[in-house]
């Protein structure tokens, strides 16, 4: 029986048009996944999940064939979530908004403060709001506005202004800061949500050891496929440190049942991190690890 995942990440490109302070970047070869490779991957993962996320590293809306990729996902019966920094959404709107396979778009609003830029915060938000308004008129598309940049130092520079713009855009009669203080997301309108969370550090093989103990949903709820076909346990292995094999060279089931994959899965079942990268991952501490 096939293992079922809540989601499978496919990195359609590892190239990004921004250079965010919180993003670790990647030393891997910069590339775009081609259409034939993408469809071959879809064929191999069919039955393992219904939901795909076009993200690990890179900006998915930068891919020149993203519209075709969404079309293929529809043909193969997949629903797609896209996580984007939002800077290219106006340009990409015509290519993506009409595609039935597109289920949700997540906007990483925290990317604005993390970059030197030649555009204003207002023009950035205007482009995102324009996309949301069009999506609401043309179809039922889920949208998540994300501010994942809370820090112990207090309020972030632009957050207050962003929240006020959102409040006005959606005609809300309450202060968003007060609602977000509970730590829960907010429904802004039908299918439109706002989420805020603390900033986190990506796992880094060169950082200090955190703990051998803990839990992670890698290989349990999710698995990721990098732009060259390398399969890794989760979406935070942006360098492919825990390579389980290449899906272009091996069956997906063989990769998932390899010794290394089984050791990771069984380790976390016993709340033990067996991989060095996992022992240096701060994100898994959110799950009590």
C-alpha positions in Angstrom: 0.0 0.0 0.0 1.3 3.5 -0.9 2.2 5.9 1.8 -0.1 9.0 1.7 1.3 12.4 2.3 -0.7 15.6 3.1 1.5 17.4 0.7 4.5 17.0 -1.6 6.8 19.9 -2.3 8.1 20.2 -5.8 10.8 22.9 -6.4 10.1 24.0 -9.9 13.0 26.4 -9.7 15.6 27.3 -7.1 16.1 30.7 -8.5 14.7 33.8 -6.8 14.3 37.4 -7.8 14.9 38.6 -4.2 17.6 38.1 -1.6 15.8 37.9 1.7 17.8 38.3 4.9 16.0 35.3 6.5 16.6 33.0 3.5 19.8 30.8 3.6 20.1 30.9 -0.3 21.5 27.8 -2.0 24.8 26.7 -3.4 23.2 24.3 -5.8 23.2 24.9 -9.5 20.6 27.5 -10.5 18.0 26.0 -12.7 14.4 25.8 -13.9 12.7 22.4 -14.1 11.6 21.6 -17.6 8.1 20.5 -18.6 9.0 16.9 -19.5 10.8 16.4 -16.2 7.9 17.9 -14.3 5.3 15.6 -16.0 7.5 12.6 -15.4 7.6 13.5 -11.7 3.8 13.9 -11.6 3.4 10.4 -13.1 5.7 8.9 -10.5 4.1 10.5 -7.4 0.5 10.0 -8.5 -1.4 8.3 -5.6 0.9 9.5 -2.9 -0.8 12.9 -2.4 -3.4 15.1 -3.9 -1.7 18.3 -2.9 1.5 19.8 -4.3 3.4 22.9 -3.1 5.6 24.6 -5.7 8.3 25.6 -3.2 11.4 24.7 -1.4 13.9 27.4 -2.5 13.3 29.8 -5.3 10.3 32.0 -6.5 7.8 29.8 -8.4 6.2 32.7 -10.2 9.6 33.3 -11.8 9.2 30.1 -13.8 8.2 30.9 -17.4 6.1 27.8 -17.7 4.2 27.9 -14.5 0.9 28.2 -16.3 1.7 25.0 -18.2 2.7 23.3 -15.0 -0.6 24.1 -13.4 -2.4 22.8 -16.5 -0.5 19.5 -16.2 -1.4 19.3 -12.5 -5.0 19.6 -13.4 -4.7 16.8 -16.0 -3.1 14.5 -13.5 -5.6 15.3 -10.7 -3.4 17.4 -8.4 -4.3 20.6 -6.4 -1.5 23.1 -6.1 -0.5 25.6 -3.4 2.0 28.4 -4.5 4.1 30.3 -2.0 5.4 33.6 -3.4 7.0 36.8 -2.3 4.3 38.6 -4.3 6.5 40.8 -6.4 5.7 39.0 -9.7 2.0 38.3 -9.0 0.6 41.0 -11.3 2.8 39.8 -14.2 1.9 36.1 -13.6 -1.9 36.6 -13.0 -3.0 35.7 -16.5 -0.9 32.6 -16.4 -2.2 31.2 -13.1 -5.5 32.6 -12.0 -7.7 30.7 -14.4 -6.1 27.3 -13.8 -8.5 25.0 -11.8 -5.5 23.1 -10.3 -4.4 26.2 -8.4 -6.0 25.9 -4.9 -4.2 28.4 -2.7 -1.7 31.3 -3.0 0.4 32.2 0.1 2.0 35.6 0.1 5.1 36.0 2.2 4.7 39.7 3.1 7.7 39.5 5.4 9.9 39.4 2.3 9.4 43.1 1.8 11.3 44.3 4.9 14.1 41.7 4.3 15.3 43.3 1.0 16.8 46.4 -0.4 14.3 47.4 -3.1 13.4 49.9 -5.8 9.7 49.8 -5.2 7.5 51.1 -2.4 5.6 49.2 0.2 2.3 50.7 -1.2 3.0 49.6 -4.8 4.0 46.1 -3.5 0.7 45.7 -1.5 -1.4 47.3 -4.3 -0.2 44.5 -6.7 -1.2 41.8 -4.2 -4.6 43.3 -3.4 -5.3 43.7 -7.1 -4.6 39.9 -7.5 -6.8 39.1 -4.5 -9.7 41.2 -5.8 -9.5 39.6 -9.2 -9.3 36.1 -7.7 -12.4 36.8 -5.6 -14.4 37.9 -8.7 -13.3 35.1 -11.0 -13.1 32.0 -8.8 -12.9 30.5 -5.3 -9.2 30.7 -4.6 -7.7 30.4 -1.1 -5.3 33.2 -0.2 -3.0 33.4 2.9 -1.2 36.6 3.8 1.8 35.7 5.9 3.8 37.9 8.3 6.4 35.4 9.6 8.8 37.9 11.0 7.9 38.3 14.7 11.0 38.8 16.8 11.8 39.0 20.5 12.9 42.6 19.9 9.4 43.8 19.5 7.3 45.1 16.6 8.8 45.0 13.1 9.3 48.1 11.1 6.7 47.8 8.4 4.2 45.4 10.1 2.1 48.1 11.6 1.7 49.8 8.3 1.0 46.6 6.4 -1.7 45.6 9.0 -3.3 49.0 8.6 -3.4 48.7 4.8 -4.9 45.2 5.1 -7.5 46.5 7.6 -8.6 49.3 5.2 -8.5 47.1 2.2 -11.0 44.6 3.7 -13.1 47.2 5.5 -12.4 45.8 9.0 -13.7 47.7 12.1 -11.1 46.3 14.5 -7.4 46.5 14.9 -5.6 43.5 13.5 -2.7 43.8 16.0 -5.1 43.1 18.8 -6.6 40.0 17.1 -3.2 38.6 16.1 -2.0 38.9 19.7 -3.8 35.6 20.4 -1.4 33.8 18.1 -4.2 32.6 15.9 -4.9 33.4 12.2 -7.6 35.8 11.1 -10.2 35.4 8.5 -10.3 38.7 6.6 -13.0 37.7 4.1 -14.3 34.6 2.4 -11.3 32.4 1.5 -8.8 35.2 2.6 -6.7 34.7 5.7 -3.9 36.5 7.6 -1.3 34.6 9.6 1.5 35.9 11.8 4.3 33.8 13.3 7.8 34.1 14.8 10.8 34.2 12.5 12.7 30.9 12.5 16.2 29.8 11.5 16.5 27.3 8.7 18.4 24.1 9.6 22.1 24.5 8.8 24.7 21.7 8.9 27.2 24.3 10.2 25.2 25.6 13.1 25.3 24.4 16.7 23.8 21.2 17.8 20.3 21.6 19.2 19.1 18.2 20.3 19.0 14.5 19.4 15.5 14.3 20.7 12.3 15.6 19.0 9.7 15.1 16.4 9.2 16.2 12.8 6.5 15.6 10.1 9.1 15.0 7.4 8.4 11.7 5.5 5.2 11.5 7.6 3.0 14.4 6.4 5.3 15.7 3.7 8.2 15.0 1.4 10.1 17.3 -1.0 11.5 17.0 -4.5 14.3 19.4 -5.5 14.6 20.9 -9.0 17.1 18.2 -10.1 14.8 15.4 -8.9 16.6 14.8 -5.6 14.1 13.6 -2.9 14.5 15.0 0.6 12.5 14.4 3.8 11.1 17.9 4.1 10.8 21.4 2.6 13.6 22.8 4.8 16.4 20.8 3.4 17.2 23.5 0.8 20.7 22.1 0.1 19.6 18.5 -0.4 21.8 17.4 2.5 19.6 14.4 3.2 19.3 13.0 -0.3 17.2 9.9 -0.3 17.7 9.3 -4.0 16.6 10.8 -7.4 13.1 10.3 -8.5 14.2 10.4 -12.2 16.4 7.3 -11.5 14.4 5.3 -9.0 10.8 4.5 -8.2 9.3 6.8 -5.6 8.3 3.8 -3.4 11.8 2.4 -3.4 13.1 5.8 -2.3 10.6 6.1 0.5 11.4 2.6 1.7 15.2 3.0 1.5 17.1 2.3 4.7 17.9 6.0 5.2 14.3 7.0 4.8 13.1 4.3 7.1 15.6 5.2 9.8 14.5 8.9 9.7 10.8 7.9 9.9 11.3 5.3 12.7 13.6 7.7 14.6 11.0 10.4 14.8 8.4 7.8 15.7 10.5 7.3 18.8 11.2 11.1 19.1 14.8 10.8 18.0 16.6 12.8 15.3 18.9 10.4 13.5 20.3 12.8 10.8 22.8 15.5 11.7 20.9 18.2 9.9 17.7 17.3 11.8 19.6 17.7 15.1 20.5 21.2 14.0 17.0 22.2 13.0 15.2 24.8 15.2 11.9 24.6 13.3 11.1 21.1 14.7 11.1 22.6 18.2 7.7 23.9 17.4 6.5 20.3 17.6 8.0 19.8 21.0 11.4 18.7 19.7 
